[in-house]
Amino acid sequence: MNLRFEYCWLVLSFKADCKDDDRTGIPKDHLAFYYQKYFGKSMNFKTYGVKDNEELFALIKDAVTTKDGIVVSQLSDDLDNLDIFLKLSEEARRERQRRIDAGDETARLHFVLPAQPKPVEKAAAKPAAVAAKPEAKPVATTAGTPAPKAAVQKTTPAPAQGKGWGKGKGKW
């Protein structure tokens, strides 16, 4: 469905942008350039299991076709409703399924799924042995005696000394 939409929309947009009644479509030789210009990506035929534009147009012959080396739209210029692409895709799917059920294996599509990016492995978690708050440690002393209380480093903040703190008022 997306392929039908992109190519049909490409041709119709090209006609509207040219504003020239003599240009009914895009020359086949210039199709890759305009596809890149309009959609910002290059066409990858391998994604759809085809080798060239002719095989690709065979898949979407109900939306676009070639006439005298020009790619033209099979749909009208004034598309009010885009449901037509869904309907055309469903009709083509049913026709392919009917042919496959009759034993025609050439009717199978050979789309290639795009490569999925590999998941990035997360770095090893840090060990939980690191404490959240370091305890107060005495400064180095001589002869193994504890340091005086004034020399102990404080790492916990002092309680706030402001209005309303600790007096049961519940205000900041």
Phi and psi restraints in degrees (value plus and minus 20) as a CYANA .aco file:
   2 ASN   PHI     -84.2   -44.2
   2 ASN   PSI     -59.2   -19.2
   3 LEU   PHI     -83.2   -43.2
   3 LEU   PSI     -64.4   -24.4
   4 ARG   PHI     -79.5   -39.5
   4 ARG   PSI     -67.2   -27.2
   5 PHE   PHI     -81.2   -41.2
   5 PHE   PSI     -69.3   -29.3
   6 GLU   PHI     -79.9   -39.9
   6 GLU   PSI     -67.7   -27.7
   7 TYR   PHI     -90.5   -50.5
   7 TYR   PSI     -60.5   -20.5
   8 CYS   PHI     -84.7   -44.7
   8 CYS   PSI     -64.9   -24.9
   9 TRP   PHI     -85.1   -45.1
   9 TRP   PSI     -55.5   -15.5
  10 LEU   PHI     -81.0   -41.0
  10 LEU   PSI     -68.1   -28.1
  11 VAL   PHI     -86.4   -46.4
  11 VAL   PSI     -64.8   -24.8
  12 LEU   PHI     -86.5   -46.5
  12 LEU   PSI     -57.6   -17.6
  13 SER   PHI     -88.6   -48.6
  13 SER   PSI     -58.3   -18.3
  14 PHE   PHI     -81.1   -41.1
  14 PHE   PSI     -65.2   -25.2
  15 LYS   PHI     -81.6   -41.6
  15 LYS   PSI     -61.2   -21.2
  16 ALA   PHI     -89.6   -49.6
  16 ALA   PSI     -58.0   -18.0
  17 ASP   PHI     -91.7   -51.7
  17 ASP   PSI     -52.7   -12.7
  18 CYS   PHI     -92.0   -52.0
  18 CYS   PSI     -54.3   -14.3
  19 LYS   PHI      33.1    73.1
  19 LYS   PSI      20.9    60.9
  20 ASP   PHI    -152.0  -112.0
  20 ASP   PSI      99.5   139.5
  21 ASP   PHI     -87.6   -47.6
  21 ASP   PSI     -41.5    -1.5
  22 ASP   PHI     -95.1   -55.1
  22 ASP   PSI     -42.0    -2.0
  23 ARG   PHI    -114.0   -74.0
  23 ARG   PSI      82.8   122.8
  24 THR   PHI    -112.7   -72.7
  24 THR   PSI     -30.9     9.1
  25 GLY   PHI    -190.6  -150.6
  25 GLY   PSI    -185.0  -145.0
  26 ILE   PHI    -125.7   -85.7
  26 ILE   PSI     111.9   151.9
  27 PRO   PHI     -79.8   -39.8
  27 PRO   PSI     119.4   159.4
  28 LYS   PHI     -77.5   -37.5
  28 LYS   PSI     -53.8   -13.8
  29 ASP   PHI     -87.4   -47.4
  29 ASP   PSI     -45.1    -5.1
  30 HIS   PHI    -121.0   -81.0
  30 HIS   PSI     -19.5    20.5
  31 LEU   PHI     -80.2   -40.2
  31 LEU   PSI     -63.3   -23.3
  32 ALA   PHI     -83.1   -43.1
  32 ALA   PSI     -59.4   -19.4
  33 PHE   PHI     -82.7   -42.7
  33 PHE   PSI     -68.3   -28.3
  34 TYR   PHI     -90.9   -50.9
  34 TYR   PSI     -52.2   -12.2
  35 TYR   PHI     -82.3   -42.3
  35 TYR   PSI     -64.3   -24.3
  36 GLN   PHI     -83.9   -43.9
  36 GLN   PSI     -61.3   -21.3
  37 LYS   PHI     -86.5   -46.5
  37 LYS   PSI     -63.8   -23.8
  38 TYR   PHI    -100.3   -60.3
  38 TYR   PSI     -57.5   -17.5
  39 PHE   PHI    -126.7   -86.7
  39 PHE   PSI     -29.5    10.5
  40 GLY   PHI      51.0    91.0
  40 GLY   PSI       0.4    40.4
  41 LYS   PHI    -168.3  -128.3
  41 LYS   PSI     137.7   177.7
  42 SER   PHI    -113.1   -73.1
  42 SER   PSI     133.1   173.1
  43 MET   PHI     -98.0   -58.0
  43 MET   PSI     110.5   150.5
  44 ASN   PHI    -132.1   -92.1
  44 ASN   PSI      84.1   124.1
  45 PHE   PHI     -87.0   -47.0
  45 PHE   PSI     -51.1   -11.1
  46 LYS   PHI     -83.3   -43.3
  46 LYS   PSI     -47.4    -7.4
  47 THR   PHI     -79.8   -39.8
  47 THR   PSI     -56.0   -16.0
  48 TYR   PHI    -118.0   -78.0
  48 TYR   PSI     -14.8    25.2
  49 GLY   PHI      51.1    91.1
  49 GLY   PSI       8.5    48.5
  50 VAL   PHI    -143.4  -103.4
  50 VAL   PSI     147.4   187.4
  51 LYS   PHI    -121.6   -81.6
  51 LYS   PSI     -49.5    -9.5
  52 ASP   PHI    -172.4  -132.4
  52 ASP   PSI    -197.5  -157.5
  53 ASN   PHI     -81.8   -41.8
  53 ASN   PSI     -57.2   -17.2
  54 GLU   PHI     -81.8   -41.8
  54 GLU   PSI     -63.5   -23.5
  55 GLU   PHI     -88.7   -48.7
  55 GLU   PSI     -53.6   -13.6
  56 LEU   PHI     -87.5   -47.5
  56 LEU   PSI     -61.9   -21.9
  57 PHE   PHI     -87.5   -47.5
  57 PHE   PSI     -45.1    -5.1
  58 ALA   PHI     -86.6   -46.6
  58 ALA   PSI     -51.0   -11.0
  59 LEU   PHI     -91.1   -51.1
  59 LEU   PSI     -53.8   -13.8
  60 ILE   PHI    -140.3  -100.3
  60 ILE   PSI      17.4    57.4
  61 LYS   PHI     -82.6   -42.6
  61 LYS   PSI     -37.5     2.5
  62 ASP   PHI    -102.7   -62.7
  62 ASP   PSI     -31.9     8.1
  63 ALA   PHI    -127.8   -87.8
  63 ALA   PSI     -66.0   -26.0
  64 VAL   PHI    -157.4  -117.4
  64 VAL   PSI     134.4   174.4
  65 THR   PHI    -171.0  -131.0
  65 THR   PSI     154.8   194.8
  66 THR   PHI    -132.5   -92.5
  66 THR   PSI     119.1   159.1
  67 LYS   PHI    -155.8  -115.8
  67 LYS   PSI      96.8   136.8
  68 ASP   PHI      35.5    75.5
  68 ASP   PSI      19.8    59.8
  69 GLY   PHI      59.7    99.7
  69 GLY   PSI     -10.1    29.9
  70 ILE   PHI    -135.7   -95.7
  70 ILE   PSI     112.1   152.1
  71 VAL   PHI    -103.7   -63.7
  71 VAL   PSI     100.3   140.3
  72 VAL   PHI    -145.2  -105.2
  72 VAL   PSI     137.6   177.6
  73 SER   PHI    -106.8   -66.8
  73 SER   PSI     122.9   162.9
  74 GLN   PHI    -107.4   -67.4
  74 GLN   PSI     -31.8     8.2
  75 LEU   PHI    -121.8   -81.8
  75 LEU   PSI     140.3   180.3
  76 SER   PHI     -91.6   -51.6
  76 SER   PSI     141.2   181.2
  77 ASP   PHI     -91.7   -51.7
  77 ASP   PSI     -44.4    -4.4
  78 ASP   PHI    -124.7   -84.7
  78 ASP   PSI      51.4    91.4
  79 LEU   PHI     -99.2   -59.2
  79 LEU   PSI      88.6   128.6
  80 ASP   PHI    -107.3   -67.3
  80 ASP   PSI     -51.2   -11.2
  81 ASN   PHI    -147.0  -107.0
  81 ASN   PSI     109.9   149.9
  82 LEU   PHI    -107.9   -67.9
  82 LEU   PSI     -13.2    26.8
  83 ASP   PHI     -83.0   -43.0
  83 ASP   PSI     -40.6    -0.6
  84 ILE   PHI     -79.0   -39.0
  84 ILE   PSI     -53.4   -13.4
  85 PHE   PHI     -89.2   -49.2
  85 PHE   PSI     -57.6   -17.6
  86 LEU   PHI     -86.3   -46.3
  86 LEU   PSI     -63.5   -23.5
  87 LYS   PHI     -84.6   -44.6
  87 LYS   PSI     -62.0   -22.0
  88 LEU   PHI     -85.7   -45.7
  88 LEU   PSI     -59.6   -19.6
  89 SER   PHI     -85.8   -45.8
  89 SER   PSI     -62.5   -22.5
  90 GLU   PHI     -86.4   -46.4
  90 GLU   PSI     -60.4   -20.4
  91 GLU   PHI     -83.0   -43.0
  91 GLU   PSI     -62.1   -22.1
  92 ALA   PHI     -87.2   -47.2
  92 ALA   PSI     -56.9   -16.9
  93 ARG   PHI     -83.7   -43.7
  93 ARG   PSI     -63.7   -23.7
  94 ARG   PHI     -83.9   -43.9
  94 ARG   PSI     -59.8   -19.8
  95 GLU   PHI     -85.1   -45.1
  95 GLU   PSI     -63.1   -23.1
  96 ARG   PHI     -82.4   -42.4
  96 ARG   PSI     -62.8   -22.8
  97 GLN   PHI     -84.4   -44.4
  97 GLN   PSI     -59.0   -19.0
  98 ARG   PHI     -81.8   -41.8
  98 ARG   PSI     -63.5   -23.5
  99 ARG   PHI     -87.0   -47.0
  99 ARG   PSI     -59.6   -19.6
 100 ILE   PHI     -85.2   -45.2
 100 ILE   PSI     -61.9   -21.9
 101 ASP   PHI     -83.6   -43.6
 101 ASP   PSI     -49.0    -9.0
 102 ALA   PHI    -101.2   -61.2
 102 ALA   PSI     -25.4    14.6
 103 GLY   PHI      84.6   124.6
 103 GLY   PSI     -14.9    25.1
 104 ASP   PHI    -107.5   -67.5
 104 ASP   PSI      77.6   117.6
 105 GLU   PHI     -95.5   -55.5
 105 GLU   PSI     -31.4     8.6
 106 THR   PHI     -93.6   -53.6
 106 THR   PSI     -32.6     7.4
 107 ALA   PHI     -99.4   -59.4
 107 ALA   PSI     -31.4     8.6
 108 ARG   PHI     -88.5   -48.5
 108 ARG   PSI     121.6   161.6
 109 LEU   PHI    -104.5   -64.5
 109 LEU   PSI     128.0   168.0
 110 HIS   PHI    -143.9  -103.9
 110 HIS   PSI      33.9    73.9
 111 PHE   PHI     -89.8   -49.8
 111 PHE   PSI     125.1   165.1
 112 VAL   PHI    -126.5   -86.5
 112 VAL   PSI     105.7   145.7
 113 LEU   PHI     -88.6   -48.6
 113 LEU   PSI     120.8   160.8
 114 PRO   PHI     -85.8   -45.8
 114 PRO   PSI     128.6   168.6
 115 ALA   PHI     -86.7   -46.7
 115 ALA   PSI     111.4   151.4
 116 GLN   PHI    -104.0   -64.0
 116 GLN   PSI     117.1   157.1
 117 PRO   PHI     -84.5   -44.5
 117 PRO   PSI     121.5   161.5
 118 LYS   PHI     -91.4   -51.4
 118 LYS   PSI     118.5   158.5
 119 PRO   PHI     -87.8   -47.8
 119 PRO   PSI     119.9   159.9
 120 VAL   PHI    -102.4   -62.4
 120 VAL   PSI     107.9   147.9
 121 GLU   PHI     -96.3   -56.3
 121 GLU   PSI     118.9   158.9
 122 LYS   PHI     -96.8   -56.8
 122 LYS   PSI     127.8   167.8
 123 ALA   PHI     -85.9   -45.9
 123 ALA   PSI     134.7   174.7
 124 ALA   PHI     -80.7   -40.7
 124 ALA   PSI     120.2   160.2
 125 ALA   PHI     -88.5   -48.5
 125 ALA   PSI     126.9   166.9
 126 LYS   PHI     -91.0   -51.0
 126 LYS   PSI     126.8   166.8
 127 PRO   PHI     -83.6   -43.6
 127 PRO   PSI     127.4   167.4
 128 ALA   PHI    -102.9   -62.9
 128 ALA   PSI     -15.0    25.0
 129 ALA   PHI     -92.4   -52.4
 129 ALA   PSI     -34.9     5.1
 130 VAL   PHI     -96.0   -56.0
 130 VAL   PSI     104.5   144.5
 131 ALA   PHI     -97.6   -57.6
 131 ALA   PSI     130.7   170.7
 132 ALA   PHI     -91.6   -51.6
 132 ALA   PSI     -63.5   -23.5
 133 LYS   PHI    -145.1  -105.1
 133 LYS   PSI     104.4   144.4
 134 PRO   PHI     -93.5   -53.5
 134 PRO   PSI     125.4   165.4
 135 GLU   PHI    -100.6   -60.6
 135 GLU   PSI     139.1   179.1
 136 ALA   PHI     -89.8   -49.8
 136 ALA   PSI     109.8   149.8
 137 LYS   PHI    -138.0   -98.0
 137 LYS   PSI     121.7   161.7
 138 PRO   PHI     -92.6   -52.6
 138 PRO   PSI     132.5   172.5
 139 VAL   PHI     -96.7   -56.7
 139 VAL   PSI     141.9   181.9
 140 ALA   PHI     -80.7   -40.7
 140 ALA   PSI     118.2   158.2
 141 THR   PHI    -146.2  -106.2
 141 THR   PSI     154.9   194.9
 142 THR   PHI    -124.0   -84.0
 142 THR   PSI     129.9   169.9
 143 ALA   PHI      43.1    83.1
 143 ALA   PSI       3.0    43.0
 144 GLY   PHI      53.0    93.0
 144 GLY   PSI     -10.7    29.3
 145 THR   PHI    -106.9   -66.9
 145 THR   PSI     127.3   167.3
 146 PRO   PHI     -87.0   -47.0
 146 PRO   PSI     132.1   172.1
 147 ALA   PHI     -94.2   -54.2
 147 ALA   PSI     135.3   175.3
 148 PRO   PHI     -83.3   -43.3
 148 PRO   PSI     136.2   176.2
 149 LYS   PHI     -78.5   -38.5
 149 LYS   PSI     -50.4   -10.4
 150 ALA   PHI     -88.5   -48.5
 150 ALA   PSI     -42.6    -2.6
 151 ALA   PHI    -109.2   -69.2
 151 ALA   PSI     -27.2    12.8
 152 VAL   PHI     -93.0   -53.0
 152 VAL   PSI     112.0   152.0
 153 GLN   PHI    -100.9   -60.9
 153 GLN   PSI     113.7   153.7
 154 LYS   PHI    -116.5   -76.5
 154 LYS   PSI     110.4   150.4
 155 THR   PHI    -134.9   -94.9
 155 THR   PSI     -31.9     8.1
 156 THR   PHI    -115.1   -75.1
 156 THR   PSI     120.8   160.8
 157 PRO   PHI     -90.7   -50.7
 157 PRO   PSI     131.1   171.1
 158 ALA   PHI     -93.7   -53.7
 158 ALA   PSI     130.5   170.5
 159 PRO   PHI     -83.5   -43.5
 159 PRO   PSI     128.5   168.5
 160 ALA   PHI     -87.3   -47.3
 160 ALA   PSI     117.2   157.2
 161 GLN   PHI    -131.3   -91.3
 161 GLN   PSI      55.3    95.3
 162 GLY   PHI    -155.3  -115.3
 162 GLY   PSI     159.4   199.4
 163 LYS   PHI     -84.2   -44.2
 163 LYS   PSI     116.7   156.7
 164 GLY   PHI      64.6   104.6
 164 GLY   PSI     -28.4    11.6
 165 TRP   PHI    -101.1   -61.1
 165 TRP   PSI     107.3   147.3
 166 GLY   PHI      52.6    92.6
 166 GLY   PSI      -8.7    31.3
 167 LYS   PHI    -130.0   -90.0
 167 LYS   PSI      -9.7    30.3
 168 GLY   PHI      58.4    98.4
 168 GLY   PSI     -11.0    29.0
 169 LYS   PHI    -103.9   -63.9
 169 LYS   PSI     -40.3    -0.3
 170 GLY   PHI      53.6    93.6
 170 GLY   PSI      -4.6    35.4
 171 LYS   PHI    -127.1   -87.1
 171 LYS   PSI     139.0   179.0
